[in-house]
Amino acid sequence: MSARKNPFTSLKDILTRLMGEADLPFNPADALIWKRWEDIVGSVIAEHARPVWIKGGKLKVKVSDPIWLQELGFMEEQIKEKINTHLGRKAVEKIEFRLGDP
């Protein structure tokens, strides 16, 4: 019997290659936004809004209803400053709030 090569690549190998590339479409350190979201915006806002993705300095946040959408739109600058302060760098330049299920 001849040994067959495994057609699958391990997740460890994929992640190692991804983390080694300089041209990632995201910054892995941005994952702290999700981990610290409630600390950044507070528990009340966190109940009604959740980050969905970040790319190129633009953070997309899903919001539970139109009232929160409007309110958070007014708070964009403060939230952006808090996120960047928590991350220790200017990771977020713009926040896009959208209606959806947070």
N, C-alpha and C positions, 0 to 999 in steps of 0.2 A: 504494500500500500504506500502510496506517495503522500507526503504531508501537504495538505492544502493550506494555502494562505488565507488567513481570516479576512473576509471582505469588510469587516467593520473596524472603525477607528474608535479607540477608547475615548471617553469624555475627557479624561485627564490629558491625553495627547492633544485633543482639539483645543482645550482651554490653555494649555501651555503654549501652543502655537499662536493663539489669539492674543494672549497677554504679551507675547514677544514682538508682536507687530506694532510698529509706530503709528500706522494709519488706521487705528481702530475707529469705528463710527461713533464711539462713545468713550467716555472716560470712566473706567471702573470705579474710581473714587466717588463718582456721582451717585452711586448706589446708597450712599449715606443719607441722601434726601429721603428715601423710603424708610430707612431705619429710624431717622430722627424727625420724621414729619410731624408727629404729634407734639414733640418738644418745640418745634419751630413755630407752628401755627396755633397750638393749643388744642385741647381735647374737643371743644365745641366745634371749631372749624374742621378739625380732622374727621368728625362724624359726617360732615356734609361735603367734603372735598378730599380727593386723593390724587397724587401725581400718577401719571400714566407712562410718560416717556420724556426723555430729555435728549436733544440732539442739537449741536451747534449753538449752545447757549439758550435754546428755546425749550422751556418746560411746559408740557401740556398737562393740565389738571382737569379731571372730571368733577363736576359739581352736581349736587342732588336736585336742585330746583332753581327756577329763575331768580328768586329773591336772593339766594346765596350767590348766584352768578353775578348779579349786579353789585352786591356788597363786596365780594372779593375783587371785582374789577377795580373798585375804589381803593382797595388795600394792596394792589399789586406791588407798588414800590416798597412798602414796608415788608411784605412777605419776601420779596426778592432780596432785600438787604439782610433779612434774618437768615435766609438760606445761605447766602454768600458768607455771612459771618460764621455760621456753623461749620461750613466747609473750609473756611480759611482762605478762600480765593474767589474770584469772580467767575463762578460756574454758570450762573443764570443771568441772562441779559433781558429776557422777555418771558412773561408767563402768559400762556394762552388758556383761558378758562372756557370750558365747554360743558354743556348739559350732558348728563349721562349718569350711569349708575356707578357711584364711586366705590 
